[in-house]
Amino acid sequence: MILQLFLLLAAVLLSPSLALPTSTTVTQNPWQVYPLTALGPASTANSTNTTISFVFMDPNSNTSARCSSSFPATSPPSTYLPCSNNTFAWELASFKSVESFTLKLEKRYKDDSVGDEGDITFFGQTDVAKGANYTCSGNGSSAGEQCSVVSRTTPILVPLTSATAKRNV
């Protein structure tokens, strides 16, 4: 509902000469992350490099991109990083270790309904933590701790949390 209201407001603000639509409905399925692999120490006290790699799938547009980065466990990236398809990007909203982090995703679309050359960006966020679908192996503190999503039938689902719209003039 919040997403629908936001998109309606954005359309009105960006195109004030257009008549207010009687209703706007946007239905988006959650994004999927699979496979996901994180390799590094189980604690950020260790400065050993950490690598996170995954495929970000958007079932709404039937598109996907490979996303990955390597960084010192003590200094995870704090800005959006581009994926292999530059309409996809990701960020770590928080990072405790390869066993527990918050993944933020964004996907940009061209949409002429918000004006010529209009852009809509959707955002999603999910917590990734060691559990039934995200398992880890290693001794808990070594640089060899590896965690991964173990089943394609149960990918990590990333609900869409917000959207922005702008018109490129």
C-alpha positions in Angstrom: 0.0 0.0 0.0 2.8 2.4 0.9 4.5 1.6 -2.4 1.3 2.3 -4.3 0.8 5.6 -2.6 4.4 6.6 -3.2 4.3 5.8 -6.9 1.0 7.7 -7.3 2.5 10.7 -5.5 5.7 10.5 -7.6 3.7 10.5 -10.8 1.7 13.5 -9.8 4.7 15.5 -8.6 6.7 14.7 -11.7 3.9 15.3 -14.2 1.7 18.1 -12.7 0.0 18.7 -16.0 -1.4 15.2 -16.1 -4.8 14.4 -14.6 -4.7 12.5 -11.3 -5.3 8.8 -12.1 -8.3 7.3 -10.3 -6.1 4.4 -9.0 -2.6 3.0 -9.3 -1.8 -0.6 -8.6 1.7 -2.0 -8.6 2.2 -5.7 -7.8 5.8 -6.8 -7.4 6.9 -10.3 -6.4 9.9 -10.5 -4.0 13.3 -10.6 -5.6 15.4 -13.8 -5.2 19.0 -14.3 -4.2 20.5 -17.7 -5.2 23.1 -18.9 -5.1 24.7 -16.9 -2.4 28.2 -17.6 -1.0 30.1 -15.7 1.7 33.7 -16.6 2.5 35.7 -15.0 5.3 36.1 -14.9 9.1 33.2 -15.4 11.4 34.1 -12.2 13.2 34.8 -8.7 12.1 37.7 -8.6 14.6 39.7 -10.4 12.0 40.8 -8.2 9.1 41.0 -11.1 6.6 39.3 -10.5 3.3 35.7 -11.4 3.0 34.0 -12.3 -0.3 30.3 -12.2 -1.0 28.9 -13.4 -4.3 25.3 -14.0 -5.4 22.9 -13.9 -8.3 20.1 -11.3 -7.9 17.0 -12.4 -9.7 14.0 -10.2 -10.5 11.0 -12.4 -11.3 9.0 -9.3 -12.2 11.1 -8.6 -15.3 12.7 -12.1 -15.7 16.2 -10.6 -15.5 19.2 -11.3 -13.2 22.7 -10.2 -12.5 25.8 -11.5 -10.7 26.9 -9.4 -7.8 30.1 -9.8 -5.8 32.7 -8.0 -3.8 35.8 -8.7 -1.7 36.6 -6.5 1.2 38.4 -6.6 4.6 36.0 -7.9 7.2 36.7 -4.9 9.3 35.7 -2.5 6.5 32.6 -3.8 4.6 31.4 -1.6 1.7 28.8 1.0 2.8 27.6 2.2 -0.6 25.7 0.6 -3.4 27.9 -1.6 -5.6 27.0 -2.3 -9.3 26.3 -5.8 -10.4 27.1 -7.4 -13.8 23.9 -5.8 -15.2 24.2 -2.1 -14.2 20.4 -1.8 -13.6 21.1 -3.9 -10.5 23.1 -2.9 -7.4 23.6 -4.0 -3.8 24.9 -2.8 -0.5 25.5 -4.2 3.0 23.3 -2.2 5.4 25.0 -4.0 8.3 27.7 -6.6 8.5 28.5 -8.6 11.6 30.2 -11.5 9.9 29.7 -13.9 7.0 27.2 -15.6 9.3 25.0 -12.5 9.8 24.5 -9.4 7.6 21.8 -7.3 6.1 21.6 -7.1 2.3 20.1 -4.1 0.5 19.2 -4.4 -3.2 18.1 -1.9 -5.8 16.8 -2.3 -9.4 16.3 0.5 -11.8 13.7 0.5 -14.6 12.9 2.8 -17.4 9.2 3.8 -17.3 7.6 6.2 -19.7 4.5 6.5 -17.5 6.5 8.9 -15.3 7.4 11.0 -18.3 9.9 10.8 -21.2 13.0 8.9 -20.0 11.4 8.2 -16.6 13.3 6.1 -14.1 11.8 4.1 -11.3 14.1 2.5 -8.7 12.8 -0.2 -6.4 14.6 -1.1 -3.2 14.5 -4.2 -1.1 16.2 -5.4 2.1 16.6 -8.7 3.9 18.6 -10.1 6.8 20.8 -13.1 6.0 21.7 -15.2 9.0 23.1 -18.7 9.6 20.1 -21.1 9.8 18.3 -23.8 7.9 18.6 -22.4 4.4 21.9 -20.5 5.0 24.5 -22.8 6.4 28.1 -22.3 7.4 31.1 -24.5 7.7 34.5 -23.9 9.2 35.8 -23.5 12.8 33.9 -20.3 13.5 36.9 -17.9 13.6 39.2 -18.8 10.7 39.4 -17.0 7.4 38.0 -20.2 5.9 34.5 -19.8 7.2 32.1 -20.4 4.3 28.4 -19.8 4.2 26.0 -20.5 1.4 22.3 -20.9 0.5 21.9 -24.7 0.2 18.8 -25.1 -1.9 17.7 -23.5 -5.1 14.1 -24.4 -4.2 14.3 -22.1 -1.2 16.2 -19.0 -2.4 16.5 -16.0 -0.1 13.4 -13.8 -0.8 13.9 -10.0 -0.7 10.7 -8.1 -0.3 10.5 -4.7 -2.0 10.5 -2.0 0.7 10.3 1.3 -1.3 10.5 3.0 -4.7 11.6 6.3 -6.1 10.6 7.9 -9.4 12.2 10.7 -11.4 11.9 12.2 -14.8 15.2 12.8 -16.7 14.7 16.1 -18.6 
